[in-house]
Each structure stands twice: as structure tokens, then as C-alpha cells.
């Protein structure tokens, strides 16, 4: 037993090492944020919650309901949908739920052939979709290797399917969902858009949105969306009840609430402006690789890419099967997957191509220049795969790229003035010896978890922004920054060390931050700004002003009113008020943007 325990940890550590030391070009893989990882492995996984919000088969679901409702709300907002179900454990189960809701066994489905880029769950004979339903296929045009909408229309008219599927696992061009809608209407079919691969691009407006056209949309949350492994369904409102019943109890039992919380965080991150920057980089990086291969005469399926992925015909370009190509590349630390290509003559486990994707390495901070070099390496390796010296050289070159976003040697030295690091989306640790910066903005660095700042660094720094980062631990490292005046730790996981702040600090912004009891501040005149704060009130004194909005709405005599019984103000003259009416004469600062001030001010005498 002890040996097995040791082996488990050993295998786990080896897998971490493998992920950090290789270049991941698998188009369906990505790296989630620290907060998504946190919720994925949280204690929420222990809660059974069969059913839906406000209609559960188990007690104790008060906050589980709130989390799932928030996930639904954010998913609808992200894609502009009327309805969302966030319970599917995977994209496959999302598709299965749609079939169960809309079809009967034996009904006809029209989808893209697996050889042309379709998915197993779109009707493969070895999959449930091909076993229970009568599946007909359309293919990419044999010459252009693009969707032929006229041909799809002709097949649909001949087959008269009940469901048409648009959306694929290895098609590199955009999809005209409006044309699919026309075809579906002409034959009286439902239209399902499977956007598992391109959901992140759709969410940011960089790929056509099927919501105005499709009856139902399925997607996964772990590919371009950078969330946890899972699926979701969007649909027109009138199909919502059918989908709900098909997911539960039709297709699943209890949902995984830890993953639903992680999906909620994923949707929240995808709504931020920086997420669109990331998706643009994903597209740019994929195009850099595609353009390089085309200039070298390498055959790409569909002759390029408009998405995050590209497919190389390795058999005609390098005289290597997809299996051989993927294995050769893995030996030098470049990871991709073998891929069947249109009209492939090889078996699926052999295939004639490979699929490359840019999301994972874009998440790790690689730019267009690095993707150009990686494409160059791939071409060189596949052309000279028997040349061991060449392979060793490429393997050594690969090690130059950062394993964890920003390389360990990247430092900020001798900076002056202001520095904003929002574009460093993969910065995990900041080294800053002897910096001359006065204003450092670390906000919105989604992977920044640790500050490595010893005493006497940042000797001129007065303003430090750290909001919206997964920073955790104590503020103690800031104690030597003796000119620091303002810091922002809003929406971080910093949980201690307020007493270590230098005497120069005047204001601390801590909106939505889990924060400790500040009693150790003694009589220091420091302003703490809270606009939202977790319940479980602290009792600190000697603060200039703290707005603590744990008030809530309630119904009195049929009217909605505000209950201020949990609302607190902490002010510099030690007056502590907990009441609906409170007397405040020396309030210096009040910062509560999420509070209805029109309701508060009349209560203040």
C-alpha cells in the first residue's frame, strides 16, 4: 500500500514535469487559471445536488444553487443565449443530451464525416450516436477541402434529416451558420452547432456566433475557453425544459458542483477584456505556423487556418504517416496528435496527418516569434527525422522557451516611472531587485501567484496595483517598501499581513477580498476600502472608513426594502455603528459603489 502511494505521487510529479518540459501543440488542450484549478479541486465536489437550482433532491443546496445560477447567467451573457445548462460532464454528454431531447432512436442525423473533421459523437458507428441513430454524412470538397454548402443542401434534401450538425473537431476555417440555418429550414430539421473547439473564439467575437441561427449549441469549457474539463448546452428558450430533462435525469445523475464553480470562474474570466487579447494571440500564433508551412510547400488541409488549429498532410509532404510524425516530434519534446485527413486511406490509429493547435503555448506566453521558430523546428525534424544530431539540436533549442509562462530569468531591473504588466498574461513570479519604479501595476495577471520582493527593493514605489490576480499569502514582503502609499489587493487571495504594511501606506483597496481581522493596526490612520465583503464581520477599530455591505433585500408588507442589520461603518473616531439608522459626524471617506446610496443617505443623520 505504501509503495502504491509512493508510485502515485511519483507518477503525478513526472506528469507535471512532462507538461512543463514539453511544447504542447494539441489543439484540444489548454492550461486553466489558478482560480479555475482551485475551484475544480475544492470541497464543493463533496456535495450531492441532483436536480436543478430550487428543485433539488438533496438538502443543503442553498449556496450550490447560487453558484449554478451564477454560472448559467454568465454563460448566457457570454454567448448571448436565452438558455444555458452547465451540468454536462463533457462535450460528448452535452451532445448525447441534445439527441435524447430532440430525437427518437432511428431518426436521421446529417453531420460531417469523421475523415473530414467531424467528431465521434456526430455519428461514428462505434459511438452511441451511430448505434442509436441513422447517420448520413457530408464531406469537405475533395479539391478545395472546404465545406461545400450547395452539396450539403443537396444531401439534406435527399436524406431529410431530423437533425443537422455544424461544428467540428478538426476543421480550420470559419463556418457559415446562416447557410446551415437555411438548409435546416428547407428540410424541417433542428440545427445543432457543436463549438467545442472554438467556444473561446466565439465568446470574444472572433468566430461566427451560432446563437442567432442554431436551435441548440454544445461546447466544452476546457479548450479555447481555458476552463475545467466539462461541457455545456445553450438553446432557444422553448427547448430549455427538454434539454434539462435530457441532462438530468435522462443522461446524468448528480452534477459535479466543484466543476460548475470552476466553469463559473471560467465564464467570468472570458468576459474580461484581456481574454479577447489572448484569443487574438491564439489566432495570430496559429496563422504564423500555417504561413510558414505554406511557404515551405507543406500541404495544409483547407490550405490554411482561420482558427486555433491547422492540419498537416504529413504523408504527402514528408512521406510519414500521422502516427510516425507525432512520435518523431514527441521524442524531441513537441507534443501533437495524429489526425485523419479528408479521404484518408490509412486506419484511424495510423492516419495521414497531424493536427497542431496554438492555445496551450499561447497561454504559456509564447509569441509569434516563438511559434515561427517552432514551425521551423517541426519542418526541420520531419524532413530529417533520421538525423539524430539535428533532433538533438532542436530538442536543445526547445529548452529556450519558458516552461511556466515567463522564463525564470526574466526580471525587472532599474525600471523608472510606471510599468503595467497586464499583457504578461503568464507571469507567475515577479523578481524585482533594485527597481526604481514609482508605479507598478500587476493587475489582471491571471497566473501571478507570488511576490518575490525583499527589503530595500522598490525604494521609490508609491503605488502598487495587484487586483484580479491569484496572489495568495501575506503582505509581509511589502514591509520594506517605505514610500508605498496606496495598494490595491481587490479580488485576490491575500489573507494576512496587514500589520506589516509600512507606515507610509494611506489607502488599501480590498474589494471582494478574503481578508483578516485588522485589529493589529492599533491606531494607525489607514483607509481600507471595501465595496463588497464576505459575511463573518471583523471587529477592527481605528480605521478612517470601511463600508461593509452585508445588507440584503427583504419583503415587508409586500414591498421590497433593504435590511441594514448587518451593515457596518468603521470610522477614524472609533464610532462603530450597526443599525438601519446611524449617526455619523466625522466620516472621512465612504467608498461603496455596489451599495444603493440613495437608500443609505436618508438613514444617515
Secondary structure, 3 states (H helix, E strand, C coil): CHHHHHHHHHHHHHHHHHHHHCEECCCCCCCCCHHHHHHHCCHHHHCCCCEECCEECCCCCHHHHHHHHHHHHHHHHHHCCCEEECCCCCHHHHHHHHHHHHCCCCCEEEEECHHHCCCHHHCCCCCHHHHHCEEEEECECCCCCCECHHHHHHHHHHHCCCEEEECCCCCCCCCCHHHHHHHHHHHCCEEEEECCCCHHHHHCCCCCCCCCCCCEEEEECCCCCCCCCCEEEEECHHHHHHHHHHHCCCCCCCCCHHHHHHHHHHHHHHCCHHHHHHHHHHHHHHHHHHHHHHHCCCCEHHHCCCCCEEEEEHHHHHCCCHHHHHHHHHHCCEECEEECCCCCCCCCCCCCEEEEECHHHHHCCCCHHHHHHHHHHHHHHHHCCCCHHHHHHHHHHHCCCCCCCCCCCCCCCCCEEEEECCCCCCCCEEECCCCEEEEEECCCCCCCCEEECCCCCCCCCCEEECCCCCCEEECHHHCCCCCCCEEECCCCEEEECHHHCCCCCCEEECCCCCCCCHHHHCCCCEEEECCCCCCCCCCCCCECEEEECCCEEEEECCEEEEECCCCEEEECCCCEEECCCECCCCCCCCCCCCCCHHHHHCCEC
